[in-house]
């Protein structure tokens, strides 16, 4: 019984419950004896830390889930910290079908679909998509963009897949905000629409009419001002470009720089959603090149 209990505790980040110990044959007296000797430490009612060293963050997460029942999962900012997309905070968030209020745990009573539940490092947790929706309402746009980017970099879920999955969710508080953030970075713009939106920005920045979709240094560029030696390229049918695409972008920019040109690169989402920023950069570069 001892070896089996120890093995289970190790799989649960050195955490075990009263019910599990009883199932392994430990009597109430044996459990109380281990608590008195310090071999067990109560983290929550009926949930114990095994050992004498400092309790780890993952142990607290596991313990909070076990304290709320077999159908509970880590959620919200606690889930985001477990996934690695937000730093760990002091609050312990757990979701379960029924209200499982426990001292020290922020319980969220809700029924989650099977696709919204998974495991990370052995801890039951909301899926990356569900987690991002849950944390969206409490984050600024920039913080939420950072969380989405971090989830992408960790290969948890890419923004295009996330955007598709969001259509399957209804009525979540953070859903509209997350959709707006994702839509800014998965925004698709045709070449015609790009020119229609970009050319007025360039005019407001004081630039003359550029050549469009012409070949410069062997590459087809979006906008070119030969009199200024300025090339503007736009990225952007995806949230982020693949390593191969990024390497090609660098080669293009290097070829233009080697030829004495100034390459500028904006995303198409910036042209659509941040025209003031694009205008400011264009105006500053144009002033420098005109002197």
ABEGO torsion letter per residue (X at the ends): XAAAAAAAAAAAGGBBBAAAAAAAGBBAAAAAAAAAAGABBBABBGBBBBEABBBBAAAAAAAAAAAAEAABBBBEAAAAAAAGABBBBABBBBBBABBBBBBGBBBBBBBBBAAABBBBGGBBBBBAAAAAAAAAAABBAAAAAAAAAAAAAAGABBAAAAAAAAAABBGBAAAAAAAAAAAAAABBBBAAAAAAAAAAAAAAAGBBBBBBGBBBGGBBBABBBAAAGBBBBBBGABABBBAAAAAAAAAAAAAAAAAGBBBBBBBAAAAAABAAAAAAAAAAAAAAAAX
